[in-house]
Amino acid sequence: MEVTEQCVVALTWVMKDTLGEELDVLEEPVDFLIGGDDLFKRIEEALQGHGVGTQIDLHLEPEEAFGDYDENLILLEKRELFPSEIEEGMSFESSAMPKGTSAVLPGLLYTVTEIYPEHVVLDGNHPLAGIALRLHIKIEGVRQATEEEVGRGTAGTGFFRIEPMAPGNETLH
């Protein structure tokens, strides 16, 4: 079976920045819905018409991936608004920001990047915003998507949606 709209593709990959530094490695196949919200459009386009065993090398500019870095998404907030156990690397969904903080854009995840005695620096950018990516992708499997997957718009992976992470957890998925 070849990759088409509304199928599920199992992928492995190595993701690097343009300097060759590894950012992520999927050694075990992960399922993604084609035509849903699981993959960037450019990746889906490159996969179309290919079958199991195909290997593809892609270069994604920031605007094709996680977007350009936006300095307007950096917030400086009073330290006293946050719990005492706050640590760098902790994340807050915009809907769960402490009372009294600045107005934030809905649906973003704000990561604590620095903590000072009087204030906390939060960054609403994706950790890979502004970075061009190089992907070496291998198609490990292709199957028809279920009605439920198509209805949800995802195979359940959510790789490109950054979830709140525990301090010290640097993985992307």
C-alpha positions as CSV (number, residue, x, y, z in Angstrom):
1,M,0.0,0.0,0.0
2,E,1.2,3.5,-0.8
3,V,0.8,6.6,1.3
4,T,-2.4,8.5,0.4
5,E,-4.7,10.9,2.2
6,Q,-6.4,9.5,5.2
7,C,-4.1,6.6,5.8
8,V,-1.8,5.9,8.8
9,V,1.9,5.7,8.2
10,A,4.4,4.2,10.7
11,L,7.6,6.2,10.6
12,T,11.1,6.1,12.1
13,W,13.4,9.1,11.7
14,V,16.5,11.0,12.7
15,M,15.9,14.8,13.1
16,K,18.9,17.1,13.0
17,D,19.4,20.8,12.9
18,T,21.4,22.3,10.0
19,L,24.7,21.9,12.0
20,G,24.1,18.2,12.2
21,E,23.2,18.0,15.9
22,E,20.6,15.3,16.6
23,L,17.4,16.8,17.9
24,D,15.3,13.6,18.0
25,V,15.5,10.0,17.0
26,L,12.5,7.7,16.5
27,E,14.0,4.2,16.5
28,E,10.6,2.4,17.0
29,P,7.9,3.1,14.4
30,V,5.3,5.7,15.4
31,D,1.9,6.0,13.7
32,F,0.9,9.3,12.1
33,L,-2.4,10.1,10.3
34,I,-1.9,11.6,6.8
35,G,-4.4,14.4,6.2
36,G,-4.8,15.1,9.9
37,D,-3.0,17.1,12.5
38,D,-0.1,14.7,13.1
39,L,2.5,15.8,10.6
40,F,3.7,19.0,9.0
41,K,2.2,19.5,5.5
42,R,5.7,19.4,3.9
43,I,6.3,16.0,5.4
44,E,2.9,14.6,4.3
45,E,3.6,15.9,0.7
46,A,7.0,14.2,0.6
47,L,5.5,10.9,1.8
48,Q,2.6,10.8,-0.8
49,G,2.8,7.9,-3.2
50,H,5.6,6.1,-1.4
51,G,5.5,2.7,0.2
52,V,7.0,0.6,3.0
53,G,10.8,0.7,3.0
54,T,11.1,4.1,1.3
55,Q,13.7,6.5,2.9
56,I,13.3,10.2,2.4
57,D,15.6,13.1,3.3
58,L,13.9,16.4,3.9
59,H,15.0,19.9,4.8
60,L,12.4,22.0,6.5
61,E,12.8,25.8,6.9
62,P,11.3,27.1,10.2
63,E,8.1,28.4,8.5
64,E,7.5,24.8,7.3
65,A,8.1,23.3,10.7
66,F,7.7,25.0,14.1
67,G,7.6,28.6,12.8
68,D,9.9,31.5,13.3
69,Y,11.0,32.5,16.8
70,D,8.6,35.3,18.1
71,E,10.2,37.5,20.8
72,N,6.6,38.7,21.6
73,L,6.0,35.3,23.2
74,I,8.6,36.0,25.9
75,L,7.0,37.0,29.2
76,L,8.5,38.5,32.3
77,E,6.3,37.8,35.3
78,K,6.5,38.4,39.1
79,R,8.1,35.5,40.9
80,E,5.6,35.7,43.7
81,L,2.8,34.6,41.3
82,F,4.3,31.1,40.9
83,P,4.6,28.2,43.2
84,S,7.8,28.0,45.3
85,E,8.8,24.7,43.7
86,I,8.9,26.2,40.2
87,E,12.0,25.0,38.2
88,E,13.5,25.9,34.8
89,G,12.0,23.7,32.2
90,M,8.6,23.5,33.8
91,S,5.7,24.3,31.4
92,F,2.3,26.0,31.9
93,E,-0.6,25.8,29.5
94,S,-1.9,29.3,28.7
95,S,-5.2,28.3,30.3
96,A,-3.4,27.3,33.5
97,M,-1.2,30.3,34.0
98,P,-1.2,31.7,37.6
99,K,-3.7,34.5,38.4
100,G,-2.2,37.9,37.9
101,T,0.1,37.1,35.0
102,S,0.0,38.9,31.7
103,A,-2.7,38.0,29.1
104,V,-1.4,35.1,27.0
105,L,-2.4,33.6,23.7
106,P,-4.7,30.6,24.1
107,G,-3.5,27.2,23.2
108,L,0.2,27.9,23.8
109,L,2.5,26.2,26.2
110,Y,4.8,28.6,28.2
111,T,8.1,27.2,29.4
112,V,10.0,28.6,32.4
113,T,13.4,29.5,30.9
114,E,14.9,31.6,33.8
115,I,14.1,32.2,37.4
116,Y,15.3,35.3,39.3
117,P,14.5,36.4,42.9
118,E,12.0,39.0,41.6
119,H,10.7,37.6,38.3
120,V,10.3,34.5,36.1
121,V,11.0,34.4,32.3
122,L,8.5,32.4,30.3
123,D,8.8,31.5,26.6
124,G,5.7,30.6,24.6
125,N,7.7,29.6,21.5
126,H,8.0,25.9,20.6
127,P,11.5,24.7,21.7
128,L,12.4,24.2,18.0
129,A,10.9,27.6,16.7
130,G,13.3,29.3,14.4
131,I,15.3,26.2,13.6
132,A,15.6,24.6,10.2
133,L,15.3,20.9,10.4
134,R,16.8,18.0,8.5
135,L,14.9,14.8,8.6
136,H,15.9,11.3,7.5
137,I,12.6,9.4,7.4
138,K,11.9,5.8,6.8
139,I,8.4,4.4,6.1
140,E,8.0,1.3,8.2
141,G,4.3,0.7,7.6
142,V,1.2,2.0,5.9
143,R,-2.4,1.1,6.6
144,Q,-5.9,2.5,6.1
145,A,-7.0,4.9,8.8
146,T,-9.9,4.0,11.1
147,E,-13.0,6.0,11.1
148,E,-12.2,7.1,14.6
149,E,-8.7,8.3,13.7
150,V,-10.1,10.3,10.7
151,G,-12.8,11.8,13.0
152,R,-10.2,12.9,15.6
153,G,-7.7,14.1,13.0
154,T,-4.9,12.1,14.6
155,A,-3.5,8.6,15.0
156,G,-3.1,9.7,18.6
157,T,0.6,10.5,18.4
158,G,0.6,14.2,19.0
159,F,4.3,14.4,18.3
160,F,4.2,17.9,16.9
161,R,2.0,19.2,19.8
162,I,4.3,20.0,22.7
163,E,2.8,18.8,26.0
164,P,3.7,20.0,29.4
165,M,6.8,18.2,30.5
166,A,8.4,17.4,33.8
167,P,11.6,19.2,34.7
168,G,14.6,17.5,33.2
169,N,12.6,15.8,30.5
170,E,14.0,17.0,27.2
171,T,12.3,14.6,24.8
172,L,9.9,16.0,22.2
173,H,7.5,13.0,22.3
